[in-house]
Amino acid sequence: MIFLPLLERVSRRMLHARGFVSRFVDTPLGPVHAYDAPGQGSLPPLVILHGLGASAAGWAPLMMRLLPGVARIVVPEFPGHGFSGAPTDTVTRTALFDAMTVALDALLHEPAILVGNSLGGAFAVHYAIVRPERVRGLVLLGPTGAQAIDAELKSVTSAFDFETRAEAVRFLKRIFYPIPLFYRLAAHELPEWVARRAAVREIAASVTPEAMFPPESLAALGMPILLVWGKRERMLPPSTLAWYRAHLPAHAVVEEPEGVAHVPPPAIAGRILQFLRSCEAKKPEHRSWRSADRVMHSA
């Protein structure tokens, strides 16, 4: 494999050159890697959470667009993804959420806005439920986590079981519009890339049709919420959006932009910054809390 490891390394070099440092946090599933940088703006700190099988590398262009407007950006990578260590145990959805909760507890020093895509969106909701005092707002980009029927769930999880370049291209068409050139060039590597990542298979296998969190807990969230569901969403079924519409609190904003697929383009930065400005206008009361006693170091 050439292209995909190269993408990870080039992205890391570029991000480090722009002021991001690599941090590692000890969690029950092993070390979690995160990019961390001070921004040039005054808007609230931002956490970006990628989806299953992805990493921070794919979000580098968005990170660069957001950095001038915010006070800080933190982008952790799931265990077994990106530069995070190989998991020390089976990575079920519950184990993943528990480990990432430990990671964010250690990384965050003040309440932040969470931006989550796909499985990252589901974890963002989970973290807002269990740590509401640490979340200023939620931006959910095509989030998973809704209740589903077996056939719908199988359609999503089986999408990661591709073995040929043609199947990889079909997968890319479900998550991007249009497919970025780099991923088209690397499509032939995707089957082996995914096959090597046991964490991806284990997490997908652990997802059940039940919702990932109680609907009443979702409805009780008090922070500002923006859900973006692109008109070109092809990965998740429409019932996912319907479930979120039914259970999000009344103040949540749901938008369905044209030309946006499961993974939004970097241009979504403008809408995210607009949302951050609205959150800044609703500053929360000061709360005192400290990070969990976990080991964190820079590399």
VOKE-543693 format. One record per residue (C-alpha): residue number from 0; x, y, z. Coordinates in steps of 0.2 Angstrom, whole numbers, always signed. Layout:
BEGIN
@num NUM; east X; north Y; up Z
...
# end
This chain:
BEGIN
@num 0; east +0; north +0; up +0
@num 1; east +6; north +17; up -5
@num 2; east -7; north +31; up -5
@num 3; east -17; north +29; up +11
@num 4; east -2; north +28; up +23
@num 5; east +5; north +42; up +13
@num 6; east -10; north +52; up +16
@num 7; east -9; north +49; up +35
@num 8; east +9; north +55; up +35
@num 9; east +7; north +70; up +24
@num 10; east -8; north +76; up +34
@num 11; east +2; north +74; up +50
@num 12; east +16; north +84; up +43
@num 13; east +5; north +97; up +37
@num 14; east -5; north +98; up +53
@num 15; east +11; north +99; up +63
@num 16; east +17; north +113; up +52
@num 17; east +1; north +123; up +56
@num 18; east +3; north +122; up +74
@num 19; east -5; north +105; up +79
@num 20; east +4; north +94; up +91
@num 21; east +1; north +75; up +93
@num 22; east -5; north +70; up +110
@num 23; east -8; north +53; up +117
@num 24; east -20; north +49; up +131
@num 25; east -21; north +32; up +140
@num 26; east -38; north +24; up +139
@num 27; east -45; north +6; up +144
@num 28; east -42; north +2; up +125
@num 29; east -25; north +8; up +124
@num 30; east -17; north +25; up +119
@num 31; east -28; north +37; up +109
@num 32; east -20; north +49; up +97
@num 33; east -27; north +67; up +96
@num 34; east -21; north +83; up +86
@num 35; east -22; north +98; up +97
@num 36; east -19; north +116; up +92
@num 37; east -23; north +134; up +98
@num 38; east -33; north +144; up +86
@num 39; east -32; north +162; up +81
@num 40; east -50; north +166; up +85
@num 41; east -61; north +169; up +100
@num 42; east -75; north +157; up +96
@num 43; east -77; north +142; up +108
@num 44; east -65; north +127; up +107
@num 45; east -70; north +114; up +95
@num 46; east -68; north +95; up +95
@num 47; east -70; north +85; up +78
@num 48; east -75; north +67; up +79
@num 49; east -73; north +56; up +63
@num 50; east -83; north +41; up +58
@num 51; east -80; north +22; up +58
@num 52; east -65; north +18; up +47
@num 53; east -59; north +36; up +45
@num 54; east -46; north +46; up +54
@num 55; east -41; north +64; up +57
@num 56; east -32; north +65; up +40
@num 57; east -48; north +66; up +30
@num 58; east -54; north +81; up +40
@num 59; east -37; north +91; up +38
@num 60; east -44; north +103; up +25
@num 61; east -59; north +107; up +37
@num 62; east -48; north +109; up +52
@num 63; east -37; north +122; up +42
@num 64; east -53; north +132; up +38
@num 65; east -59; north +132; up +56
@num 66; east -43; north +136; up +64
@num 67; east -43; north +155; up +61
@num 68; east -60; north +157; up +70
@num 69; east -59; north +147; up +85
@num 70; east -49; north +147; up +102
@num 71; east -43; north +128; up +100
@num 72; east -46; north +113; up +90
@num 73; east -45; north +95; up +96
@num 74; east -46; north +80; up +84
@num 75; east -45; north +63; up +93
@num 76; east -44; north +47; up +83
@num 77; east -53; north +31; up +88
@num 78; east -43; north +16; up +95
@num 79; east -37; north +7; up +80
@num 80; east -39; north +22; up +68
@num 81; east -26; north +34; up +62
@num 82; east -11; north +35; up +74
@num 83; east -20; north +29; up +89
@num 84; east -13; north +13; up +96
@num 85; east -19; north -5; up +92
@num 86; east -34; north -9; up +104
@num 87; east -29; north -19; up +119
@num 88; east -46; north -28; up +119
@num 89; east -61; north -31; up +108
@num 90; east -68; north -14; up +102
@num 91; east -87; north -15; up +105
@num 92; east -97; north +1; up +103
@num 93; east -99; north +2; up +122
@num 94; east -80; north +0; up +125
@num 95; east -76; north +12; up +111
@num 96; east -88; north +25; up +119
@num 97; east -81; north +22; up +136
@num 98; east -63; north +24; up +130
@num 99; east -67; north +40; up +120
@num 100; east -75; north +47; up +135
@num 101; east -59; north +45; up +145
@num 102; east -49; north +53; up +131
@num 103; east -60; north +69; up +130
@num 104; east -61; north +70; up +149
@num 105; east -42; north +71; up +149
@num 106; east -40; north +82; up +133
@num 107; east -53; north +96; up +137
@num 108; east -50; north +110; up +149
@num 109; east -66; north +119; up +146
@num 110; east -83; north +116; up +138
@num 111; east -82; north +114; up +119
@num 112; east -92; north +112; up +104
@num 113; east -92; north +94; up +97
@num 114; east -93; north +91; up +79
@num 115; east -96; north +73; up +75
@num 116; east -99; north +64; up +58
@num 117; east -107; north +47; up +57
@num 118; east -101; north +36; up +72
@num 119; east -92; north +52; up +78
@num 120; east -109; north +60; up +79
@num 121; east -117; north +46; up +89
@num 122; east -102; north +48; up +101
@num 123; east -104; north +66; up +102
@num 124; east -122; north +64; up +108
@num 125; east -117; north +51; up +120
@num 126; east -104; north +62; up +127
@num 127; east -116; north +77; up +128
@num 128; east -128; north +65; up +138
@num 129; east -115; north +59; up +151
@num 130; east -104; north +75; up +152
@num 131; east -117; north +89; up +148
@num 132; east -107; north +102; up +158
@num 133; east -92; north +100; up +146
@num 134; east -102; north +102; up +130
@num 135; east -106; north +120; up +123
@num 136; east -115; north +114; up +108
@num 137; east -117; north +99; up +96
@num 138; east -115; north +99; up +77
@num 139; east -121; north +82; up +70
@num 140; east -116; north +78; up +52
@num 141; east -125; north +63; up +46
@num 142; east -125; north +55; up +64
@num 143; east -128; north +36; up +67
@num 144; east -135; north +31; up +83
@num 145; east -154; north +30; up +79
@num 146; east -165; north +15; up +81
@num 147; east -165; north +4; up +65
@num 148; east -173; north -11; up +58
@num 149; east -161; north -26; up +54
@num 150; east -161; north -24; up +35
@num 151; east -156; north -6; up +37
@num 152; east -143; north -9; up +49
@num 153; east -136; north -23; up +38
@num 154; east -135; north -12; up +23
@num 155; east -124; north +0; up +33
@num 156; east -112; north -12; up +42
@num 157; east -110; north -23; up +26
@num 158; east -105; north -7; up +16
@num 159; east -87; north -10; up +24
@num 160; east -86; north -28; up +18
@num 161; east -79; north -24; up +1
@num 162; east -65; north -34; up -8
@num 163; east -62; north -26; up -25
@num 164; east -58; north -9; up -32
@num 165; east -76; north -8; up -40
@num 166; east -84; north -11; up -23
@num 167; east -73; north +1; up -15
@num 168; east -78; north +15; up -27
@num 169; east -96; north +11; up -24
@num 170; east -93; north +13; up -5
@num 171; east -84; north +30; up -9
@num 172; east -99; north +35; up -19
@num 173; east -110; north +32; up -4
@num 174; east -100; north +44; up +7
@num 175; east -93; north +57; up -4
@num 176; east -100; north +69; up -17
@num 177; east -90; north +71; up -27
@num 178; east -77; north +58; up -23
@num 179; east -61; north +67; up -19
@num 180; east -47; north +64; up -32
@num 181; east -35; north +56; up -19
@num 182; east -48; north +43; up -13
@num 183; east -51; north +39; up -32
@num 184; east -32; north +36; up -34
@num 185; east -32; north +25; up -18
@num 186; east -48; north +15; up -21
@num 187; east -38; north +0; up -25
@num 188; east -30; north +0; up -8
@num 189; east -46; north +2; up +2
@num 190; east -51; north -17; up +3
@num 191; east -34; north -22; up +11
@num 192; east -34; north -6; up +21
@num 193; east -50; north -10; up +29
@num 194; east -47; north -29; up +31
@num 195; east -31; north -25; up +41
@num 196; east -41; north -15; up +54
@num 197; east -49; north -27; up +66
@num 198; east -57; north -12; up +76
@num 199; east -68; north -7; up +61
@num 200; east -75; north -25; up +59
@num 201; east -77; north -27; up +78
@num 202; east -86; north -10; up +80
@num 203; east -97; north -14; up +65
@num 204; east -101; north -31; up +72
@num 205; east -106; north -24; up +89
@num 206; east -119; north -12; up +83
@num 207; east -137; north -18; up +86
@num 208; east -154; north -11; up +79
@num 209; east -158; north -3; up +96
@num 210; east -154; north +16; up +98
@num 211; east -137; north +19; up +105
@num 212; east -144; north +30; up +119
@num 213; east -162; north +32; up +127
@num 214; east -173; north +44; up +117
@num 215; east -178; north +53; up +133
@num 216; east -159; north +57; up +136
@num 217; east -158; north +64; up +119
@num 218; east -173; north +75; up +121
@num 219; east -167; north +82; up +138
@num 220; east -151; north +89; up +130
@num 221; east -151; north +108; up +134
@num 222; east -136; north +114; up +123
@num 223; east -138; north +121; up +106
@num 224; east -139; north +108; up +93
@num 225; east -137; north +108; up +74
@num 226; east -140; north +92; up +63
@num 227; east -134; north +93; up +45
@num 228; east -141; north +79; up +34
@num 229; east -136; north +81; up +16
@num 230; east -148; north +79; up +2
@num 231; east -136; north +66; up -6
@num 232; east -135; north +55; up +10
@num 233; east -133; north +37; up +3
@num 234; east -125; north +28; up +18
@num 235; east -138; north +30; up +31
@num 236; east -157; north +26; up +29
@num 237; east -170; north +41; up +29
@num 238; east -177; north +33; up +45
@num 239; east -161; north +39; up +54
@num 240; east -166; north +57; up +51
@num 241; east -184; north +53; up +55
@num 242; east -178; north +46; up +72
@num 243; east -168; north +61; up +76
@num 244; east -181; north +73; up +71
@num 245; east -193; north +64; up +83
@num 246; east -182; north +64; up +98
@num 247; east -171; north +79; up +97
@num 248; east -176; north +93; up +109
@num 249; east -187; north +107; up +101
@num 250; east -173; north +120; up +100
@num 251; east -162; north +109; up +89
@num 252; east -160; north +115; up +71
@num 253; east -161; north +102; up +57
@num 254; east -154; north +107; up +40
@num 255; east -154; north +97; up +23
@num 256; east -142; north +106; up +11
@num 257; east -141; north +102; up -7
@num 258; east -125; north +94; up -14
@num 259; east -119; north +86; up +3
@num 260; east -117; north +68; up +6
@num 261; east -113; north +58; up +21
@num 262; east -96; north +66; up +23
@num 263; east -98; north +84; up +20
@num 264; east -86; north +94; up +10
@num 265; east -74; north +107; up +19
@num 266; east -85; north +121; up +14
@num 267; east -96; north +116; up +28
@num 268; east -84; north +126; up +39
@num 269; east -94; north +142; up +35
@num 270; east -110; north +134; up +43
@num 271; east -100; north +127; up +58
@num 272; east -92; north +144; up +61
@num 273; east -110; north +153; up +60
@num 274; east -116; north +140; up +73
@num 275; east -101; north +143; up +84
@num 276; east -105; north +162; up +84
@num 277; east -123; north +158; up +89
@num 278; east -116; north +148; up +104
@num 279; east -104; north +161; up +109
@num 280; east -119; north +173; up +111
@num 281; east -126; north +161; up +123
@num 282; east -112; north +159; up +135
@num 283; east -115; north +146; up +149
@num 284; east -113; north +149; up +167
@num 285; east -96; north +145; up +174
@num 286; east -93; north +128; up +180
@num 287; east -78; north +121; up +189
@num 288; east -72; north +104; up +185
@num 289; east -55; north +96; up +182
@num 290; east -49; north +83; up +169
@num 291; east -49; north +65; up +173
@num 292; east -32; north +58; up +181
@num 293; east -26; north +50; up +165
@num 294; east -9; north +50; up +157
@num 295; east -7; north +63; up +142
@num 296; east +9; north +67; up +133
@num 297; east +14; north +75; up +117
@num 298; east +24; north +68; up +103
# end
